[in-house]
Amino acid sequence: MKEKVICLTFLFIITTFSIMAKSRLYFYGEKSNDLYQLLTINEIPFISVSSIDEIAKQCKQGDVAIITSPGYPHKTVDISPDSYKQFFKKNIRVYIEYPTYLPNHSMDSVVHKGLLERGIVYSDFFGEKLPSMSIFSVNDCHIRMIYNVTDTLLCYAKVAGFDFAEYGLTNTTVYPLLFKEKNILIAASCLSNFSTARYGPHKTMEIIWEKILGWLTGNSLELIKWEQDPKPMYGKNEKLNPEAIVQCIENGHNWYYSSNLLLDPSWEGEWKKYQGDGTFPFGPPVGNDKKRGDGSNGILEGHASRINYDGTQEYRYWMRADVQAESAMALAAGGRYLHRMDSVPGNLLYYLYDSSILRNGPRNDKLSKSYGLIGWSVTHPYVFYGDDNARTLLATIGASAFLNKQHWNNKIVEGILANYRLSGKYGFQGERLNEGDIIERGLEVYQGSELTHLSAHFESWLWANYLWLYKQTQYGPLLEKAKAGIKMMMDNYPDNWRCVQSIQIERARMILPLAWLVRVEDTPLHREWLELMVSDILKYQVESGGIRESFGDNGKVDLGKTISNDQYGVYEAPLIFNEGDPASCSLYTCNFAIFGLNEAYYATDNIQIKAARDKLAEYLIRIQVTSDRHPDIAGAWFRGFDYNRWDYWGSNADAGWGVWSTLAGWSQPWILLSLILTDKEESFWDYTHTMLDMKKAMEESSWIVE
């Protein structure tokens, strides 16, 4: 194999030198430019020049020129009318990008800064590998509208789709991105920034540049070397290092510190500025110049799926309750595993339950009907999502156990009972509760409700909490409430289930309460339910180990495929557009599935479940982010991954948590915890019940349900 690579490389170099012997390639731009680096590592000879006028004067017929934009995005490239005349007169092939002026074309004076738009192939110029309407990302694209364009090769617009612009170019503003004017290729933005700005998928960018360079030189080119950063930790078929899982866990644990998400009081004003009222909490990257917090002031949510022209990502400056507890759990579990425990996980729990507003105010007033509930976020402490409370409480259980502390036992029991007493006859709480409504309507209205809300995503982990506390206290109503909800869900599966974005999300969440139900009542029916849920989700486990996203067959998907181009990015949305799109999700599916599968294995001793868990664990190890350029994302898991391309890709339509988002809660902690449990051959159920004792806390809190 090595001999074949050497021969191919040697043949490429010989071919390239043969091409360049016939003509000279002039390059205008900085040495740090991505295209300059690409030409260099592929040993394509060129002449670097310091001025565009120099190219116009020196070049001869048959020569080739590349003019990049050193000042991008702040300054366009000034090319004189005389230089254009020389290029046309000498008939040399030229690539120009981000020009200030073009002969025979008018253009807008204002530069448009893209956000949701993507690049679209608009011709057959790029061949069968990249057909018309193929989509690629041009992150943080700065572009001006150019008019009177007749030969467009690439355009830039807001379009819906995974691989292709599914609705064409309707209901969207279309900018020519790359077009041909006689012997000149003109890019209206900076295409040579492809590596720095992380344009993708990277294979698509390879094809684009091979075709552009091939057109310039008049010969077919293949770029043998292509550097990618960030990239998955391992290739699809690459052999894992024997210590791969240990290294992955260490990387994931370290990410909490290198991500710069831990808030310090020295930049609290900046956090509050960008968080605002919580409806649009996006802001610039938190740089290494900021002091890292110790958890006493909380932790921010994560990275937004918005990549800047320099490759950095915007941050989500939001302080949520679930993220505090889940981060604490991840750091406590990682600290125990790595023998590197510090004060941060405990500080995060103190922040959540004591110093923040999240469990204070009416939520800490025993006379209040909302006592014990945990606020959604510091901007919305009066809003309660049952699922967020459920994950916050389970994470507090986990963190307490890994820290070997009973300090938060009362908070755990109070939180579980507070949610229990606001659920209806059949165990459902509904999507969201509001403190004002609870106080006005009274507990009896909720307790007597016959509500059915067939959403595992929103409801099922509360039942897992009830089952966990039942095991600790033997308080029967907790078991009965959990059984009522689970039975209703399974009696209506799958046809009547409500799916938020994907049926896989719902299945992944349902595995955990089913596994723990087997723990407390091991009956043939309960095992049948668990085996059904596991087998159905694993039908979508692909060869590489990931779980493919799917809309399912019932059609009850709340936030399915984007309905038009103008609606792209307006609301929460799945990673896929069409059924079968090769995407896995580490925010909603794989993260919760691996945790559930681990618990299901220990509940049943089913070796097939263990094999599926191990396969998914290996996949997650492989796709963990590694990056030399961006240490703040190294060790994280992005939400989306295309397991065919083996690249971070998908429909980036979600308004808050798209393909390249990271989360200190939700994704990172449950993946990290599950890998630790897998390697230690432990279950969350067994470990936490061994380490914690809730009997005293239950005695002190039982008044909540009396």
ABEGO torsion letter per residue (X at the ends): XAAAAAAAAAAAAAAAAAAAAABBBBBBEBAABAAAAAAAAAGBBBBBBABAAAAAAABBBGBBBBBBBAAOAABBBBBBAAAAAAAAAAGBBBBBBGBABBBGBBBBABBBBBAABBBBBABAAAEAABBBGBBBBBBGBBBBBBBGBABBABBBBBBBEAABBAAEABGBBBBBABBBBEABBBBABBAAAAAAAGBOBAAAAAAAAAAAAAAAAGBBBBBABBBBOBBBABBAABBBBAAAAAAAAAAAAAAAAAAGABBBAAAAAAAAAAAEAGABABBBBBBAABBBBAGAAEBBAEBBBBBBAAGBBBBBBBBBAAAAAAAAAAAAAAAAAAGBBBAAAAAAAAAAAAABAAABEAAABAABAABGBBBABAABAABBBAAAAAAAAAAAAAAAAAAGBAAAAAAAAAAAAAAAAABBAAGBAEABBBAAAAAAAEAAAAAABABBBBBAAAAAAAAAAAAAAAAAAGBAAAAAAAAAAAAAAAAAOAAABBBAABAAAAAAAAAAAAAAAAAABBBAAAAAAAAAAAAAAAAABBAAGBBBBBAEAAGBBABBBBABAAABGABBBBABABBGBBBBBAAAAAAAAAAAAAAAAAAAGBAAAAAAAAAAAAAAAAABBBBAABAAABGBBBABBBAAAGBBBEBAABAABBAABBBABGAAAAAAAAAAAAAAGBBAAAAAAAABBAAAAAAAAAAAAX
